């Protein structure tokens, strides 16, 4: 029960902190320069610039209401409730923060505004929820029609920026595209920052001793894959193990201390699900 409460507090903390960072990017950098963004936040900004009504936070909340109703029927209750909290946190912080232009140059505003927004989005997606918006619609379309999430987001953002061209100077829209690109890249970086793993294949005649040390010294699991040398035809056991960036050097030293002639192949992995690593997020 205590672990469950800690998990809830951890996820709410990630959503709150991420929402605050995201909102700083919009209110303190983006709005002051009249820039747009992708997704539902971009639609909210566009409506705010056109009408001047309410505020970006209120418009973001109102636009999310029908999407949340859709999510109630298509997503897990846990994901829905965390996302509802994240959506509310973004709406509230966007309304509370003043709209200012902390960066005068529009290109720098686009780059740093996108970076701050991407950091906030990435932090929120590290939780068991999300910020709402197009994520919900994209997941629903993926589950119902097998439409890829990235493909949907691309075309949705394309429509938002096309609408912006009808009302704003092309230069501002181009700056906004730079903002959206920076946003997505920084968000991906934050998603992988604390989840980067190394998949290692080890080919050695000392496979048993190496696997034993991986299990007992590094406290990592190991799996034997059965293979054969293409040239010699000799059967070999290939070790497959997953580790993190901190332990990779220790693993390398362990392997070559047993067998200086071993083959040591390292691959980067974005996400590893299972015991000792990440838990699967249920949408």
C-alpha positions in Angstrom: 0.0 0.0 0.0 2.9 2.4 0.8 4.5 1.6 -2.5 1.2 2.4 -4.3 0.9 5.8 -2.5 4.5 6.6 -3.4 3.8 5.7 -7.1 0.7 8.0 -7.1 2.6 10.9 -5.5 5.5 10.4 -7.9 3.3 10.4 -11.0 1.3 13.5 -9.8 4.6 15.2 -9.0 5.9 14.5 -12.5 2.7 15.8 -14.1 2.7 19.0 -12.0 6.3 19.8 -12.5 6.1 19.0 -16.3 3.0 21.2 -16.6 4.7 24.1 -14.9 7.7 23.8 -17.2 5.5 23.5 -20.3 3.4 26.5 -19.3 6.5 28.7 -18.7 7.6 27.9 -22.2 4.2 29.1 -23.6 3.4 32.0 -21.4 6.8 33.4 -20.7 8.3 32.9 -24.2 5.9 31.9 -27.0 2.8 34.0 -26.4 4.7 37.3 -26.1 6.1 36.8 -29.6 2.8 35.7 -31.1 4.2 32.3 -32.0 2.2 29.1 -32.5 2.7 25.5 -31.5 1.6 22.1 -32.6 -1.2 20.0 -31.2 -4.2 21.2 -29.1 -2.0 23.9 -27.5 -1.4 25.3 -31.0 -5.1 25.4 -31.7 -5.7 27.1 -28.3 -3.0 29.7 -29.1 -4.5 30.3 -32.6 -8.0 30.9 -31.2 -6.6 33.1 -28.5 -4.7 35.3 -31.0 -7.8 35.6 -33.2 -10.4 36.2 -30.5 -8.6 37.5 -27.4 -11.2 35.7 -25.3 -10.5 33.9 -22.1 -6.9 32.8 -22.2 -4.7 30.0 -23.6 -5.2 27.9 -20.5 -9.0 28.1 -20.6 -9.1 27.4 -24.3 -6.8 24.5 -23.9 -9.1 23.0 -21.2 -12.2 23.5 -23.3 -10.7 22.0 -26.4 -9.7 19.0 -24.4 -13.1 18.3 -22.9 -14.5 16.3 -26.0 -11.1 14.5 -26.3 -11.3 13.5 -22.6 -14.9 12.2 -23.2 -13.5 10.1 -26.0 -10.7 8.9 -23.8 -13.1 7.8 -21.1 -14.4 5.1 -23.4 -11.2 4.1 -25.1 -8.4 4.4 -22.5 -7.7 2.8 -19.1 -9.1 4.5 -16.1 -5.7 5.0 -14.5 -4.3 6.7 -17.7 -7.5 8.7 -18.0 -7.4 10.1 -14.4 -3.6 10.9 -14.6 -4.2 12.6 -17.9 -7.1 14.6 -16.6 -4.9 15.8 -13.8 -2.1 16.7 -16.2 -4.5 18.6 -18.5 -5.9 20.5 -15.5 -2.4 21.3 -14.3 -1.4 22.8 -17.6 -4.6 24.8 -17.9 -4.2 26.2 -14.4 -0.5 27.1 -14.7 -1.0 28.7 -18.2 -3.8 30.9 -16.7 -1.8 31.9 -13.6 1.5 32.8 -15.4 1.7 36.2 -17.0 2.1 36.3 -20.8 5.6 37.9 -21.3 8.3 38.0 -24.0 11.4 37.1 -22.0 13.4 36.6 -25.3 13.3 39.5 -27.7 14.6 37.7 -30.8 11.9 35.6 -32.5 14.2 32.9 -33.7 15.7 32.4 -30.2 12.2 32.5 -28.8 11.2 29.8 -31.2 14.2 27.6 -30.3 14.2 28.1 -26.5 10.4 28.2 -26.3 10.2 24.9 -28.1 12.9 23.4 -25.9 11.2 24.4 -22.7 7.8 23.1 -23.9 9.4 19.8 -25.1 11.1 19.4 -21.7 7.8 19.8 -20.0 6.0 17.4 -22.3 8.7 14.8 -21.9 8.6 15.0 -18.1 4.8 14.6 -18.2 5.1 11.6 -20.5 7.5 9.9 -18.1 4.5 9.5 -15.8 1.6 7.1 -16.2 -0.5 9.9 -17.8 0.0 12.6 -20.4 -0.8 16.3 -21.0 -4.0 15.3 -22.9 -4.5 17.0 -26.3 -3.9 15.1 -29.5 -2.2 12.2 -27.6 -5.7 10.9 -26.7 -7.1 11.2 -30.2 -4.0 9.7 -31.7 -4.1 6.7 -29.4 -7.8 6.2 -30.1 -7.2 6.3 -33.9 -4.3 3.9 -33.5 -6.3 1.4 -31.6 -9.4 1.7 -33.8 -8.0 2.2 -37.3 -4.3 1.3 -36.8 -3.3 4.8 -37.8 0.3 5.5 -36.6 0.5 8.1 -33.8 3.4 10.0 -35.4 1.6 10.1 -38.8 -1.6 11.5 -37.2 0.4 14.2 -35.3 2.3 15.2 -38.4 -0.9 15.8 -40.4 -2.7 17.5 -37.5 0.2 19.9 -37.0 0.3 20.5 -40.8 -3.3 21.6 -40.7 -2.7 23.9 -37.7 0.2 25.7 -39.4 -1.8 25.9 -42.7 -4.6 27.6 -40.8 -2.0 29.9 -39.3 -0.8 30.9 -42.8 -4.3 32.2 -43.5 -4.2 34.7 -40.6 -0.6 35.5 -39.8 2.6 36.6 -41.4 4.4 33.7 -43.1 7.5 34.5 -41.1 5.8 33.9 -37.8 4.4 30.6 -39.0 7.9 29.6 -40.2 9.3 30.5 -36.8 6.5 28.4 -35.2 7.5 25.4 -37.3 11.0 25.7 -35.9 9.4 25.8 -32.4 7.4 22.7 -33.1 10.4 20.8 -34.4 12.5 21.8 -31.4 9.6 20.8 -29.1 9.4 17.3 -30.6 13.2 16.7 -30.5 13.6 17.8 -26.9 10.6 15.8 -25.8 12.1 12.7 -27.4 15.3 13.4 -25.6 13.7 13.7 -22.2 11.7 10.5 -22.8 14.9 8.6 -23.5 17.2 10.5 -21.1 16.4 8.3 -18.0 15.4 5.2 -20.0 18.4 4.6 -22.2 19.5 1.0 -22.0 22.3 -1.0 -23.7 21.6 -4.4 -25.3 24.8 -6.4 -25.3 25.7 -9.6 -27.2 28.7 -11.5 -26.0 30.3 -14.3 -28.0 33.0 -16.2 -26.1 34.2 -19.7 -25.3 34.0 -18.6 -21.6 30.2 -18.0 -21.8 29.4 -19.8 -18.6 31.9 -17.9 -16.4 30.9 -14.6 -18.0 27.2 -15.2 -17.5 27.8 -16.3 -13.9 29.6 -13.0 -13.1 27.0 -10.9 -14.8 24.3 -12.4 -12.6 26.2 -12.4 -9.3 28.5 -9.4 -9.6 26.5 -7.0 -11.8 23.2 -8.2 -10.6 21.9 -8.3 -14.2 20.0 -11.1 -16.0 21.5 -13.0 -18.9 20.1 -15.2 -21.6 21.9 -17.8 -23.7 21.2 -17.8 -27.4 22.3 -20.8 -29.3 24.4 -20.2 -32.5 27.1 -21.6 -34.6 30.2 -20.2 -36.3 29.6 -19.7 -40.0 33.2 -20.6 -40.9 34.0 -23.3 -38.4 30.5 -24.7 -37.9 31.2 -24.9 -34.2 28.3 -24.5 -31.8 28.5 -21.5 -29.5 26.4 -20.0 -26.8 25.8 -16.2 -27.3 25.1 -14.2 -24.1 22.3 -11.6 -24.4 22.1 -9.1 -21.5 20.6 -5.6 -20.9 22.4 -3.0 -18.8 22.5 0.8 -18.4 25.1 3.3 -19.4 26.7 3.4 -15.9 27.4 -0.4 -15.9 28.5 -0.8 -19.5 32.2 -0.2 -18.8 32.2 -2.6 -15.8 30.6 -5.2 -18.1 33.2 -4.7 -20.7 36.0 -5.2 -18.2 34.3 -8.3 -16.8 34.0 -9.9 -20.2 37.6 -9.3 -21.4 39.1 -10.3 -18.0 37.6 -13.8 -18.8 38.3 -13.8 -22.5 40.5 -11.3 -24.3 39.3 -12.7 -27.6 35.6 -12.3 -26.9 33.3 -10.4 -29.3 31.4 -7.6 -27.4 28.6 -6.0 -29.4 26.6 -3.1 -27.9 23.3 -1.7 -29.2 21.4 1.3 -27.9 17.7 0.6 -26.9 15.1 3.3 -26.4 12.9 1.3 -24.0 13.1 -1.9 -22.1 10.0 -3.3 -20.4 10.2 -6.0 -17.7 11.4 -6.7 -14.2 14.2 -4.4 -13.1 13.4 -1.9 -15.9 10.4 0.1 -17.0 6.7 -0.8 -16.5 4.4 -1.0 -19.5 2.2 2.1 -19.7 -1.4 1.0 -20.2 -3.5 3.4 -22.3 
